[in-house]
């Protein structure tokens, strides 16, 4: 981790890129090794900063405008252009608790075009009674899409919460080839 001394403490210098997508502008944050540190939608920038503070500590990071395109950005652009497996090899570096990192690791094993439920994910990590904790870890994921929390749906195949909004979640899943139940018209 590249850190600069500031008032006797270390500050992680992270690169910020804005990426236009069909779902709106996305914020991509990488470190000096090109590892993805944060990914969020522009309209959720406050959440991105909150998660960065949780993972880096208050005052533990500084964002600078990226001078060139990161490998993460290039892979994300390929993903949105139709190569849904382009995100599989993006290097990710996050903080989080050991349990959160275990859940996030399991999420990365869900292939594009497939989904799972919180219960199945809890069973996958050998903690079948930790369904709520898995849901909380899923919601604390600082690098959505790449750590594909959008691939977790209700056990009845319904769309469940997604930090970027259910319409984005629906689009991501359909983009990856998941057949979702059709939406019923409002009465």
C-alpha positions as CSV (number, residue, x, y, z in Angstrom):
1,X,0.0,0.0,0.0
2,X,1.4,3.3,-1.0
3,X,0.9,5.7,1.9
4,X,2.2,9.2,2.3
5,X,3.1,10.6,5.7
6,X,0.8,13.3,6.9
7,X,1.1,14.7,10.4
8,X,2.9,11.6,11.6
9,X,0.3,9.2,10.2
10,X,0.0,7.2,7.0
11,X,-2.6,8.1,4.3
12,X,-3.4,5.7,1.5
13,X,-3.4,7.6,-1.8
14,X,-6.2,6.2,-4.1
15,X,-7.0,7.0,-7.7
16,X,-10.5,8.0,-8.6
17,X,-12.1,7.6,-12.1
18,X,-15.6,8.5,-13.3
19,X,-16.9,6.0,-15.8
20,X,-20.1,6.5,-17.8
21,X,-22.3,3.4,-18.1
22,X,-25.8,2.7,-19.4
23,X,-26.9,2.7,-15.7
24,X,-25.4,6.1,-14.8
25,X,-22.0,7.3,-13.8
26,X,-19.9,5.0,-11.8
27,X,-17.0,5.8,-9.4
28,X,-14.0,3.5,-9.6
29,X,-11.3,3.8,-7.0
30,X,-8.0,1.9,-7.3
31,X,-4.7,1.8,-5.5
32,X,-1.1,2.1,-6.9
33,X,-1.0,-1.6,-7.7
34,X,-4.2,-1.2,-9.7
35,X,-6.3,-3.1,-7.2
36,X,-9.9,-2.1,-7.0
37,X,-10.7,-0.5,-3.6
38,X,-14.2,0.9,-4.1
39,X,-16.8,1.0,-6.8
40,X,-20.1,2.8,-6.5
41,X,-22.6,4.9,-8.4
42,X,-22.1,8.6,-8.5
43,X,-25.4,9.2,-6.8
44,X,-24.1,7.0,-3.9
45,X,-20.8,8.8,-3.5
46,X,-21.4,9.4,0.2
47,X,-21.8,5.7,0.8
48,X,-18.6,5.0,-1.1
49,X,-16.7,7.4,1.2
50,X,-18.3,5.9,4.3
51,X,-17.2,2.4,3.3
52,X,-13.7,3.7,2.4
53,X,-13.5,5.2,5.9
54,X,-14.6,1.9,7.4
55,X,-11.9,0.1,5.5
56,X,-9.1,2.7,5.7
57,X,-9.9,4.5,8.9
58,X,-11.0,8.1,9.3
59,X,-8.4,10.3,7.4
60,X,-6.7,7.1,6.3
61,X,-7.1,7.7,2.5
62,X,-6.9,10.6,0.0
63,X,-8.5,10.5,-3.4
64,X,-6.6,11.9,-6.4
65,X,-7.9,12.1,-10.0
66,X,-6.4,9.1,-12.0
67,X,-3.9,10.2,-14.6
68,X,-4.6,7.2,-16.8
69,X,-7.2,4.4,-17.2
70,X,-6.9,1.6,-14.6
71,X,-7.1,-2.0,-15.6
72,X,-10.3,-2.2,-13.5
73,X,-11.9,0.6,-15.5
74,X,-11.0,-1.1,-18.8
75,X,-12.5,-4.4,-17.6
76,X,-15.6,-2.7,-16.4
77,X,-16.1,-1.1,-19.8
78,X,-15.7,-4.5,-21.4
79,X,-18.3,-5.9,-19.0
80,X,-20.8,-3.2,-19.9
81,X,-20.0,-3.7,-23.6
82,X,-21.1,-7.4,-23.2
83,X,-18.1,-9.4,-22.0
84,X,-19.7,-10.3,-18.6
85,X,-16.6,-12.3,-17.6
86,X,-14.3,-9.4,-18.0
87,X,-14.7,-8.5,-14.3
88,X,-13.6,-11.9,-13.1
89,X,-9.9,-11.2,-13.0
90,X,-10.0,-7.7,-11.5
91,X,-7.7,-7.5,-8.6
92,X,-9.6,-6.4,-5.4
93,X,-8.2,-5.1,-2.1
94,X,-10.6,-4.4,0.7
95,X,-10.6,-4.2,4.4
96,X,-13.5,-5.7,6.3
97,X,-13.8,-8.3,8.9
98,X,-12.6,-11.9,8.3
99,X,-16.3,-12.9,8.0
100,X,-17.0,-10.2,5.5
101,X,-14.0,-11.1,3.4
102,X,-15.2,-14.8,3.5
103,X,-18.6,-13.8,2.2
104,X,-17.1,-11.5,-0.5
105,X,-14.8,-14.3,-1.6
106,X,-17.8,-16.7,-1.9
107,X,-19.7,-14.0,-3.9
108,X,-16.8,-13.9,-6.5
109,X,-17.3,-17.6,-7.1
110,X,-20.9,-17.1,-8.4
111,X,-20.4,-17.1,-12.1
112,X,-22.1,-14.6,-14.4
113,X,-25.5,-15.8,-15.4
114,X,-26.1,-17.6,-12.1
115,X,-27.7,-16.5,-8.8
116,X,-27.9,-17.7,-5.2
117,X,-29.8,-16.8,-2.1
118,X,-28.6,-15.6,1.3
119,X,-29.4,-19.0,2.8
120,X,-27.4,-20.9,0.1
121,X,-24.5,-18.4,0.4
122,X,-24.5,-19.0,4.2
123,X,-24.4,-22.7,3.6
124,X,-21.7,-22.3,1.0
125,X,-19.4,-20.7,3.6
126,X,-20.3,-23.5,6.1
127,X,-22.4,-21.1,8.3
128,X,-26.0,-22.1,7.6
129,X,-27.4,-20.2,10.5
130,X,-25.7,-16.9,9.6
131,X,-28.2,-15.8,6.9
132,X,-28.6,-12.3,8.4
133,X,-24.9,-11.8,8.9
134,X,-24.3,-12.9,5.3
135,X,-26.9,-10.3,4.2
136,X,-25.1,-7.6,6.3
137,X,-21.8,-8.5,4.8
138,X,-23.3,-8.4,1.3
139,X,-24.6,-4.9,2.0
140,X,-21.2,-3.7,3.2
141,X,-19.5,-4.8,0.0
142,X,-17.4,-1.8,-1.2
143,X,-16.8,-3.2,-4.7
144,X,-20.2,-4.1,-6.0
145,X,-20.5,-5.7,-9.5
146,X,-16.9,-7.0,-9.3
147,X,-17.8,-8.7,-6.0
148,X,-21.2,-9.5,-7.4
149,X,-23.6,-8.9,-4.6
150,X,-26.3,-8.3,-7.3
151,X,-26.3,-12.1,-7.9
152,X,-27.9,-12.7,-4.5
153,X,-31.7,-12.9,-4.8
154,X,-34.5,-14.1,-2.6
155,X,-35.0,-17.8,-2.2
156,X,-38.3,-17.4,-4.1
157,X,-36.3,-15.8,-7.0
158,X,-37.5,-12.4,-6.1
159,X,-35.2,-9.4,-6.4
160,X,-34.0,-8.4,-3.0
161,X,-32.3,-5.2,-1.9
162,X,-29.4,-3.8,-3.9
163,X,-27.4,-0.7,-2.8
164,X,-27.6,0.7,-6.4
165,X,-31.3,0.2,-6.6
166,X,-33.4,-2.7,-7.8
167,X,-33.7,-1.5,-11.4
168,X,-29.9,-1.5,-11.7
169,X,-29.8,-5.0,-10.1
170,X,-32.4,-6.2,-12.6
171,X,-30.4,-4.8,-15.5
172,X,-27.1,-6.3,-14.3
173,X,-28.7,-9.8,-13.9
174,X,-30.4,-9.6,-17.3
175,X,-27.2,-8.3,-18.9
176,X,-25.5,-11.5,-17.5
177,X,-28.2,-13.7,-18.9
178,X,-30.3,-14.4,-15.9
179,X,-33.9,-15.0,-16.7
180,X,-36.0,-13.2,-14.1
181,X,-39.7,-13.4,-13.5
182,X,-41.5,-10.8,-15.5
183,X,-42.7,-7.8,-13.6
184,X,-46.5,-7.6,-13.1
185,X,-48.2,-4.4,-14.0
186,X,-49.5,-2.3,-11.2
187,X,-53.3,-2.6,-10.7
